[in-house]
Amino acid sequence: MAEVRAVLGEAPEETALRILVVEDEVLIALELECLLEDLGHVSVGVAGSSADAIALGRTASPDVALVDIHLVDGPTGVEVARQLSRDPHITVVFMTANAKRIPPDFAGALGVIVKPYSERAVAGALAYVAQCRAGRPPSADALDGFHLAPALGGGAWTGGTP
């Protein structure tokens, strides 16, 4: 991970984010939590259903929610994104293999990382979020595998791979 941070020009202490993982596949959630820790971030919890995600979003005070579209209770991730993005302190990023289900307005999400994701895509997206949250102009140079919402300069979204 040090090489990913070096490429992005980020130090872990500068970018430590509190992250809610909204993912119903246990192995993917565990792998993602390990990756987040390697990148210097903190997982505040994992939610596999929309109700759990919204509840954790309200109680765990995450900075970022990484949201899958299809959860154990169906394709409810879009509604989770809409609910969580209403809180100005939570930045929502979709992480999904169901990118065609993302509405044109991205349901308030900053962007999408299409599964299967790479470590570089996750690191780049979180570095971008950290820069935005710190009030620094974000660099889109390291957004390999991360597509910004069209309203934020990501261009037209067709639901495919960025």
Accessible surface in RSA format (square Angstrom, percent):
REM  Atomic radii and reference values for relative SASA: ProtOr
REM  Chains: A
REM  Algorithm: Lee & Richards
REM  Probe-radius: 1.40
REM  Slices: 20
REM RES _ NUM      All-atoms   Total-Side   Main-Chain    Non-polar    All polar
REM                ABS   REL    ABS   REL    ABS   REL    ABS   REL    ABS   REL
RES MET A   1    42.22  21.9  19.64  13.0  22.58  53.8  19.64  16.7  22.58  29.9
RES ALA A   2    69.54  63.9  62.11  95.8   7.43  16.9  63.32  89.2   6.22  16.5
RES GLU A   3   115.97  66.6 109.34  82.7   6.63  15.8  65.08 125.9  50.89  41.5
RES VAL A   4    16.67  11.0  15.61  14.1   1.06   2.6  16.67  14.5   0.00   0.0
RES ARG A   5    41.97  17.6  41.91  21.4   0.06   0.1  11.79  16.1  30.17  18.3
RES ALA A   6    78.04  71.8  48.38  74.7  29.66  67.5  60.01  84.5  18.03  47.7
RES VAL A   7    93.63  61.6  61.27  55.5  32.36  78.0  69.22  60.1  24.41  66.2
RES LEU A   8    24.19  13.5   3.98   2.8  20.21  50.8   7.02   4.9  17.18  46.2
RES GLY A   9    64.14  79.1   0.00   N/A  64.14  79.1  36.29  99.6  27.86  62.4
RES GLU A  10    20.75  11.9  11.29   8.5   9.46  22.5   6.24  12.1  14.52  11.9
RES ALA A  11    27.54  25.3  23.95  37.0   3.59   8.2  26.37  37.1   1.16   3.1
RES PRO A  12    41.03  29.9  40.42  36.8   0.61   2.2  40.53  33.5   0.50   3.1
RES GLU A  13   139.43  80.1 107.66  81.5  31.77  75.6  68.97 133.4  70.47  57.5
RES GLU A  14   108.82  62.5  76.43  57.8  32.39  77.1  34.57  66.9  74.25  60.6
RES THR A  15     7.58   5.4   5.89   6.0   1.68   4.0   3.23   4.3   4.35   6.6
RES ALA A  16    60.97  56.1  36.24  55.9  24.73  56.3  36.79  51.8  24.18  64.0
RES LEU A  17     9.88   5.5   9.12   6.5   0.75   1.9   9.82   6.9   0.06   0.2
RES ARG A  18    99.44  41.8  99.44  50.7   0.00   0.0  44.25  60.5  55.19  33.4
RES ILE A  19     0.00   0.0   0.00   0.0   0.00   0.0   0.00   0.0   0.00   0.0
RES LEU A  20     0.00   0.0   0.00   0.0   0.00   0.0   0.00   0.0   0.00   0.0
RES VAL A  21     0.38   0.3   0.38   0.3   0.00   0.0   0.38   0.3   0.00   0.0
RES VAL A  22     0.97   0.6   0.00   0.0   0.97   2.3   0.00   0.0   0.97   2.6
RES GLU A  23     7.17   4.1   4.67   3.5   2.50   6.0   2.12   4.1   5.06   4.1
RES ASP A  24    42.59  29.8  20.28  20.2  22.31  52.8   6.43  15.1  36.16  36.1
RES GLU A  25    98.03  56.3  96.51  73.0   1.52   3.6  19.40  37.5  78.63  64.2
RES VAL A  26   104.87  69.0  98.40  89.1   6.46  15.6 100.66  87.5   4.20  11.4
RES LEU A  27   145.07  80.8 139.44  99.8   5.63  14.2 139.79  98.2   5.29  14.2
RES ILE A  28    53.67  30.5  53.11  39.6   0.56   1.4  53.61  38.6   0.06   0.2
RES ALA A  29     4.12   3.8   4.12   6.4   0.00   0.0   4.12   5.8   0.00   0.0
RES LEU A  30    94.46  52.6  94.21  67.4   0.26   0.6  94.36  66.3   0.10   0.3
RES GLU A  31   106.48  61.1  98.22  74.3   8.26  19.7  39.44  76.3  67.04  54.7
RES LEU A  32     4.69   2.6   4.69   3.4   0.00   0.0   4.69   3.3   0.00   0.0
RES GLU A  33    46.44  26.7  42.92  32.5   3.52   8.4  13.42  26.0  33.02  27.0
RES CYS A  34    81.47  61.6  77.58  86.5   3.89   9.1  25.12  63.6  56.35  60.8
RES LEU A  35    11.03   6.1   8.53   6.1   2.50   6.3  10.51   7.4   0.52   1.4
RES LEU A  36     0.27   0.2   0.27   0.2   0.00   0.0   0.27   0.2   0.00   0.0
RES GLU A  37   132.81  76.2 121.37  91.8  11.44  27.2  35.06  67.8  97.75  79.8
RES ASP A  38    77.18  54.1  66.26  66.0  10.92  25.8  11.75  27.6  65.44  65.3
RES LEU A  39     6.00   3.3   4.19   3.0   1.81   4.5   4.19   2.9   1.81   4.9
RES GLY A  40    24.65  30.4   0.00   N/A  24.65  30.4  17.20  47.2   7.46  16.7
RES HIS A  41    12.75   7.0   5.52   3.8   7.24  18.5   0.05   0.0  12.71  14.8
RES VAL A  42    78.15  51.4  74.96  67.9   3.18   7.7  78.15  67.9   0.00   0.0
RES SER A  43    36.38  30.7  10.54  14.1  25.84  59.5  10.31  21.9  26.08  36.5
RES VAL A  44    28.54  18.8   4.50   4.1  24.04  57.9  12.23  10.6  16.31  44.2
RES GLY A  45    19.36  23.9   0.00   N/A  19.36  23.9  18.77  51.5   0.59   1.3
RES VAL A  46    59.25  39.0  33.37  30.2  25.88  62.4  33.37  29.0  25.88  70.2
RES ALA A  47     1.13   1.0   0.00   0.0   1.13   2.6   1.13   1.6   0.00   0.0
RES GLY A  48    20.93  25.8   0.00   N/A  20.93  25.8  14.14  38.8   6.80  15.2
RES SER A  49    19.14  16.2  18.98  25.3   0.16   0.4  14.80  31.5   4.35   6.1
RES SER A  50    19.80  16.7  19.80  26.4   0.00   0.0   4.33   9.2  15.46  21.7
RES ALA A  51    71.22  65.5  59.51  91.8  11.71  26.6  67.43  95.0   3.79  10.0
RES ASP A  52    78.12  54.7  76.04  75.7   2.08   4.9  10.33  24.3  67.79  67.6
RES ALA A  53     0.00   0.0   0.00   0.0   0.00   0.0   0.00   0.0   0.00   0.0
RES ILE A  54    29.37  16.7  29.37  21.9   0.00   0.0  29.37  21.2   0.00   0.0
RES ALA A  55    53.11  48.8  48.23  74.4   4.88  11.1  52.72  74.2   0.40   1.0
RES LEU A  56    47.94  26.7  47.64  34.1   0.30   0.8  47.86  33.6   0.08   0.2
RES GLY A  57     2.90   3.6   0.00   N/A   2.90   3.6   0.35   1.0   2.55   5.7
RES ARG A  58   173.64  72.9 139.44  71.1  34.20  81.4  60.13  82.2 113.51  68.8
RES THR A  59   109.86  78.1  77.98  79.1  31.87  76.0  73.45  98.7  36.40  55.0
RES ALA A  60    16.97  15.6   6.60  10.2  10.36  23.6  16.71  23.5   0.26   0.7
RES SER A  61    76.96  65.0  63.08  84.2  13.88  32.0  39.96  85.1  37.00  51.8
RES PRO A  62     2.95   2.1   0.00   0.0   2.95  10.7   0.00   0.0   2.95  18.3
RES ASP A  63    28.33  19.8  28.33  28.2   0.00   0.0   0.81   1.9  27.52  27.4
RES VAL A  64     0.00   0.0   0.00   0.0   0.00   0.0   0.00   0.0   0.00   0.0
RES ALA A  65     0.00   0.0   0.00   0.0   0.00   0.0   0.00   0.0   0.00   0.0
RES LEU A  66     2.25   1.3   0.52   0.4   1.73   4.4   0.52   0.4   1.73   4.7
RES VAL A  67     0.00   0.0   0.00   0.0   0.00   0.0   0.00   0.0   0.00   0.0
RES ASP A  68     9.78   6.9   9.27   9.2   0.51   1.2   0.56   1.3   9.22   9.2
RES ILE A  69     0.48   0.3   0.48   0.4   0.00   0.0   0.48   0.3   0.00   0.0
RES HIS A  70    81.75  44.7  79.22  55.1   2.53   6.5  48.38  49.9  33.37  38.8
RES LEU A  71     0.25   0.1   0.00   0.0   0.25   0.6   0.00   0.0   0.25   0.7
RES VAL A  72   110.81  72.9  80.71  73.1  30.10  72.5  85.38  74.2  25.42  69.0
RES ASP A  73    68.43  47.9  38.00  37.8  30.43  72.0  39.94  94.0  28.49  28.4
RES GLY A  74    15.66  19.3   0.00   N/A  15.66  19.3  14.02  38.5   1.64   3.7
RES PRO A  75    66.72  48.6  49.71  45.3  17.01  61.8  49.71  41.0  17.01 105.7
RES THR A  76    34.69  24.7  31.67  32.1   3.02   7.2  34.69  46.6   0.00   0.0
RES GLY A  77     0.00   0.0   0.00   N/A   0.00   0.0   0.00   0.0   0.00   0.0
RES VAL A  78    26.71  17.6  26.71  24.2   0.00   0.0  26.71  23.2   0.00   0.0
RES GLU A  79    80.79  46.4  78.83  59.6   1.96   4.7  46.78  90.5  34.02  27.8
RES VAL A  80     0.00   0.0   0.00   0.0   0.00   0.0   0.00   0.0   0.00   0.0
RES ALA A  81     0.00   0.0   0.00   0.0   0.00   0.0   0.00   0.0   0.00   0.0
RES ARG A  82    77.30  32.5  74.23  37.8   3.07   7.3  25.32  34.6  51.98  31.5
RES GLN A  83    48.31  27.0  37.95  27.7  10.36  24.7   4.23   9.0  44.09  33.4
RES LEU A  84     5.81   3.2   4.40   3.1   1.41   3.5   5.81   4.1   0.00   0.0
RES SER A  85    32.64  27.6  11.90  15.9  20.74  47.8   5.52  11.7  27.12  38.0
RES ARG A  86   163.73  68.7 132.72  67.7  31.01  73.8  64.59  88.3  99.15  60.1
RES ASP A  87    53.69  37.6  47.56  47.3   6.14  14.5  21.09  49.6  32.60  32.5
RES PRO A  88   121.63  88.6  83.33  76.0  38.30 139.2  94.66  78.2  26.97 167.6
RES HIS A  89   127.83  69.9 126.14  87.7   1.69   4.3  86.77  89.4  41.06  47.8
RES ILE A  90    13.32   7.6   3.84   2.9   9.48  22.8   4.05   2.9   9.26  25.1
RES THR A  91    28.37  20.2  23.92  24.2   4.45  10.6  13.96  18.8  14.40  21.8
RES VAL A  92     1.84   1.2   0.00   0.0   1.84   4.4   0.00   0.0   1.84   5.0
RES VAL A  93     0.07   0.0   0.07   0.1   0.00   0.0   0.07   0.1   0.00   0.0
RES PHE A  94     0.00   0.0   0.00   0.0   0.00   0.0   0.00   0.0   0.00   0.0
RES MET A  95     4.85   2.5   4.81   3.2   0.04   0.1   4.80   4.1   0.04   0.1
RES THR A  96     0.00   0.0   0.00   0.0   0.00   0.0   0.00   0.0   0.00   0.0
RES ALA A  97    72.79  66.9  44.87  69.2  27.93  63.5  45.05  63.4  27.75  73.5
RES ASN A  98    51.96  35.8  46.56  45.0   5.39  13.0   5.98  14.4  45.98  44.4
RES ALA A  99     4.67   4.3   3.34   5.2   1.33   3.0   3.34   4.7   1.33   3.5
RES LYS A 100   171.48  83.7 143.14  87.8  28.34  67.5  88.47  79.6  83.02  88.4
RES ARG A 101   132.21  55.5 112.86  57.5  19.35  46.1  31.73  43.4 100.48  60.9
RES ILE A 102     9.80   5.6   0.00   0.0   9.80  23.6   0.07   0.0   9.73  26.4
RES PRO A 103    26.56  19.4  20.58  18.8   5.98  21.7  26.56  21.9   0.00   0.0
RES PRO A 104   120.44  87.8 106.14  96.8  14.30  52.0 111.81  92.3   8.63  53.6
RES ASP A 105    89.74  62.9  64.91  64.6  24.84  58.7  49.91 117.5  39.84  39.7
RES PHE A 106     0.11   0.1   0.11   0.1   0.00   0.0   0.11   0.1   0.00   0.0
RES ALA A 107     1.42   1.3   0.00   0.0   1.42   3.2   1.28   1.8   0.14   0.4
RES GLY A 108    50.41  62.2   0.00   N/A  50.41  62.2  28.43  78.0  21.98  49.2
RES ALA A 109     4.17   3.8   0.00   0.0   4.17   9.5   0.05   0.1   4.12  10.9
RES LEU A 110    24.86  13.8  21.73  15.5   3.14   7.9  23.91  16.8   0.95   2.6
RES GLY A 111     0.00   0.0   0.00   N/A   0.00   0.0   0.00   0.0   0.00   0.0
RES VAL A 112     0.00   0.0   0.00   0.0   0.00   0.0   0.00   0.0   0.00   0.0
RES ILE A 113     0.56   0.3   0.56   0.4   0.00   0.0   0.56   0.4   0.00   0.0
RES VAL A 114    26.69  17.6  18.85  17.1   7.84  18.9  18.85  16.4   7.84  21.3
RES LYS A 115    28.74  14.0  21.66  13.3   7.08  16.9  17.21  15.5  11.53  12.3
RES PRO A 116   136.38  99.4 113.45 103.4  22.94  83.4 118.99  98.2  17.39 108.1
RES TYR A 117    41.95  19.6  17.31   9.9  24.63  64.1  20.04  15.1  21.90  27.0
RES SER A 118    56.56  47.8  48.19  64.3   8.37  19.3  48.55 103.4   8.01  11.2
RES GLU A 119    89.98  51.7  85.41  64.6   4.57  10.9  25.01  48.4  64.97  53.0
RES ARG A 120    81.54  34.2  79.90  40.7   1.64   3.9  35.59  48.6  45.95  27.8
RES ALA A 121     2.51   2.3   2.16   3.3   0.34   0.8   2.40   3.4   0.11   0.3
RES VAL A 122     0.00   0.0   0.00   0.0   0.00   0.0   0.00   0.0   0.00   0.0
RES ALA A 123     4.74   4.4   1.26   2.0   3.48   7.9   2.51   3.5   2.24   5.9
RES GLY A 124     1.40   1.7   0.00   N/A   1.40   1.7   0.00   0.0   1.40   3.1
RES ALA A 125     0.06   0.1   0.06   0.1   0.00   0.0   0.06   0.1   0.00   0.0
RES LEU A 126     0.97   0.5   0.97   0.7   0.00   0.0   0.97   0.7   0.00   0.0
RES ALA A 127     9.86   9.1   7.64  11.8   2.22   5.0   8.94  12.6   0.92   2.4
RES TYR A 128    20.72   9.7  19.34  11.0   1.38   3.6   2.67   2.0  18.05  22.3
RES VAL A 129     0.78   0.5   0.54   0.5   0.24   0.6   0.78   0.7   0.00   0.0
RES ALA A 130     6.74   6.2   2.93   4.5   3.81   8.7   4.35   6.1   2.39   6.3
RES GLN A 131    24.79  13.9  24.79  18.1   0.00   0.0   1.01   2.1  23.78  18.0
RES CYS A 132    54.55  41.3  34.39  38.4  20.16  47.4  25.66  65.0  28.89  31.2
RES ARG A 133    96.54  40.5  56.82  29.0  39.72  94.6  30.28  41.4  66.27  40.2
RES ALA A 134    61.08  56.2  22.38  34.5  38.70  88.0  35.99  50.7  25.10  66.5
RES GLY A 135    68.72  84.7   0.00   N/A  68.72  84.7  36.25  99.5  32.47  72.7
RES ARG A 136    99.86  41.9  95.63  48.7   4.23  10.1  59.19  80.9  40.66  24.6
RES PRO A 137   122.27  89.1 101.36  92.4  20.91  76.0 107.69  88.9  14.58  90.6
RES PRO A 138    52.03  37.9  31.92  29.1  20.11  73.1  31.92  26.4  20.11 125.0
RES SER A 139    49.97  42.2  38.92  51.9  11.05  25.5  38.88  82.8  11.09  15.5
RES ALA A 140    64.43  59.2  47.04  72.6  17.38  39.5  47.53  66.9  16.89  44.8
RES ASP A 141   138.81  97.2 103.84 103.4  34.98  82.7  36.53  86.0 102.28 102.0
RES ALA A 142    19.04  17.5  17.88  27.6   1.16   2.6  19.01  26.8   0.03   0.1
RES LEU A 143    22.89  12.7  12.53   9.0  10.36  26.0  15.10  10.6   7.79  21.0
RES ASP A 144    92.66  64.9  81.40  81.0  11.25  26.6  25.99  61.2  66.66  66.5
RES GLY A 145    30.37  37.5   0.00   N/A  30.37  37.5  22.84  62.7   7.53  16.9
RES PHE A 146     7.28   3.6   0.10   0.1   7.17  18.7   0.10   0.1   7.17  20.5
RES HIS A 147    28.08  15.3  25.52  17.7   2.56   6.6  18.71  19.3   9.37  10.9
RES LEU A 148    16.99   9.5  14.24  10.2   2.75   6.9  14.24  10.0   2.75   7.4
RES ALA A 149     4.38   4.0   4.38   6.8   0.00   0.0   4.38   6.2   0.00   0.0
RES PRO A 150    44.61  32.5  30.05  27.4  14.56  52.9  30.47  25.2  14.15  87.9
RES ALA A 151   102.47  94.2  58.93  90.9  43.54  99.0  72.36 101.9  30.11  79.7
RES LEU A 152    92.07  51.3  70.97  50.8  21.10  53.0  77.96  54.8  14.11  38.0
RES GLY A 153    67.31  83.0   0.00   N/A  67.31  83.0  35.45  97.3  31.86  71.4
RES GLY A 154    18.53  22.9   0.00   N/A  18.53  22.9   8.43  23.1  10.10  22.6
RES GLY A 155    42.39  52.3   0.00   N/A  42.39  52.3  40.89 112.2   1.51   3.4
RES ALA A 156    95.36  87.7  61.49  94.9  33.87  77.0  69.58  98.0  25.78  68.3
RES TRP A 157    40.29  16.2  11.80   5.7  28.49  66.9  11.51   6.1  28.79  46.7
RES THR A 158   122.55  87.2  90.79  92.0  31.75  75.7  77.00 103.4  45.55  68.9
RES GLY A 159     6.39   7.9   0.00   N/A   6.39   7.9   2.26   6.2   4.13   9.3
RES GLY A 160    28.76  35.5   0.00   N/A  28.76  35.5  27.83  76.4   0.93   2.1
RES THR A 161   119.10  84.7  89.50  90.7  29.60  70.5  59.50  79.9  59.60  90.1
RES PRO A 162    64.05  46.7   8.92   8.1  55.13 200.4  36.23  29.9  27.82 172.9
END  Absolute sums over single chains surface
CHAIN  1 A     7438.1       5517.8       1920.3       4311.7       3126.4
END  Absolute sums over all chains
TOTAL          7438.1       5517.8       1920.3       4311.7       3126.4
